[in-house]
Amino acid sequence: MCRKLTDAPARASSMGNGRGMAGIHRHRPSHYPPSHMTCLDRSTRARRAAACLLATMLVAACGGAATTGTNTGDDTSGSTSGSDPLAPYYLTFALCNDTSGPDCTKLRLGDSQLTTSTPGVGKLYSCSGANPSAPGSVRSRITWIDDANGTWNLLRKPFLPSGTFAPASGTYAMQEANGTRTITLNNLPVDGKIGDWPMSRYAALTAIDGNPGTPTAKSYSFALPVTPTVNSTPTCVSLGTIGVTTNGVVLYNAADARGNDAVANEIVDAHGGHPAQTDYHYHAAPERLDKAPLADGHSGVIGYIRDGFPIYGFKGVGGVELRNTDLDECHGHSHGTLGYHYHATLEYPYTIGCYRGTPR
């Protein structure tokens, strides 16, 4: 008879590397050896050895074989297994700890929320339709998406960590004159927080997303209206740059090249960005940019969209995290002296769903 000696649990530890998001915890995989089998047959040494050999060959009969199954996104315990090669790349986020925002382990998947016909709350009104043949991640290797329930688990998605990659310093400048807000930047993060690109040095990540890009400096200049006009009819969102953050990095919309939910499907770095060839960008606002709330608790400005309207962080008046139901079909609203503005959220489409003004 054989008895399984269970693996010791993986040990999770938190670390602050000075370059990650606030509240990030990295989980290290266990270094314990795999399960062993112990034989309890006491008759003779030979029979005992033979039994052990048989048990080793038939580990599954004693329950020692690893099991696999369809990911359902229900692992919310925060524990990791030494057998999980992605465990070192998991992160946690402060926004996931409040009670007003969505469940970060069951975020709504945006793959089916792209539309080219009519804008709607929680949708991306895109000027371009889906392109399933475009390059992208290997969906069969993504374990954090639960297709059956149309959700994905942010806390079980891997992120490229920081490392030795050190591009040029980021630049961002803004000035207002004659009703125009002019913003210039080199599209590298002003705060210096960026992942260890190229990702090809991380086999576990490139097996899922083969993005070969390496970010480099690229000059941008935006001339936006200081007082944009709210149009009666929204405008569709184009591919490529839709706005810019105050951290000096441009924003892309919520879709990847295939038209799927980019934030759920593509691997980005621990600071929220990744390159399209050499063009670094965010598909969603990094949590750390929401760092300067207004006097009433409302988030401050974290960037500007190409129609001139500002985009604020994740929280409304009173410091309450906002959700899609708090916003209109373009992912914004108007109140008080702020007028119309967009908001970042943890829910698709993450930044804007359409242009409320006229993009430039």
Buried (B, 14 or more C-beta within 10 A) or exposed (E): EBEBEEBEEBBBEEEEEEBBBEBBBBBBBBEEEEBBBEBEBEEEEEEBEEBBEEBBEEBEEBEBEEEEEEBEBEBEEEEBBBEBBBBBBBBBBBBBEEEBBBBBBBBBBBBBBBBEEEBBBBBBBBEBEBBEEEEBBEEEEBBBBBBEEBBBBBBBBBBBBBBEBEBEEBBBEBEEEEEBBBBBBBBBBBBBBBBBBBBEEBEBBBEBBBBEBBBBBEEBEBEBBEEBEBEEEBBBBBEEBBBBBBBBBBBBBBBBBBBBBBBBBBBBBBBBBBBBEBBBBBBBBBBBBBEEBBEEEBBBBBBBBBBBBBBBBBBBBEBBBBBBEBBBBBBBBEEEEBEBBBBBBBBBBBBBBBBBBEBE
